[in-house]
Amino acid sequence: MLVTLTHLRGMTPILVNLDRMLYAYRDPQAEGTVIVFGKVPDTRAGGSGALRNVSVHVTETLQDIQKKRRMTG
């Protein structure tokens, strides 16, 4: 399900597929919500096998995201 959220940097609208979301958490330092969609190898780690999150930071709260998910589902 595709929903429009607001990217924390630049306050631009972004279209995200919440069906692909693994988990979300509140980021108190950035005052936003981080939505994690997956993990990919971190090429900056020098071949250590480390993974990094594929994620987006949005202004909506977890409750806002859950509400949009219910409305579209």
N, C-alpha and C positions, 0 to 999 in steps of 0.2 A: 504494500500500500504506500503510495507516494503522498507525502505531505510537504507543505512549505514551512520552513522554519527560518529563523534569522541568525545568520552567522555572527559570532561575537566580534570578530575583527571586521570592521567596515560596515557592520549592520546591514549587510546585503541579504536579500532573500535567497535561500537555497532549497532545492528540491531533494528530499532524501527518501529512501525506501526503508520504512520502518520494519518491513519483513526481514531485512538483512541485518538488523541491529542485534548484536550479541548481548550487550548490556549498556547501561547508562549510569552515570554517577554525577553528583553535584561537585563542582570544583570551587571551593570557597575562595581560593586565591584569585581566580578570574571572574568570580561572580556569575558563572554560567554553568551549563550542563554539558558534559562531555558524552557524546554518543559514540560507542566503539562498534565498528562494523567487522573487524577482522584483524589478523596479525600477518605481517610480512617479514621476511628476513631483513635485518638491519645491516645494510652494506657498509655503514659507517663504523660498525663494530669490528672491522678487520677480520672477518671470517670466523668469529667466535661462536656463531650459531645463535646469536641473540635475536630476539624478535622485537618488533615495534608495532604499536597499535596503528591501525588505519581508523582515524576518528575525525570527528568534527565538533567544534565548540559552538554551542548555540545559546541564545539569550533565554529561551523558554525554560521553565522549571520542569522537573520530572512530572509533576501533576499535569502541566499543560500538554506535554508530549503524550502522556497516557490518555488524556481526554481526546486529543486529536486521533489517536489510534483507535479508540472506541467508536468515534464518530464515523471514521472511514471504513471500519470493519463491519 
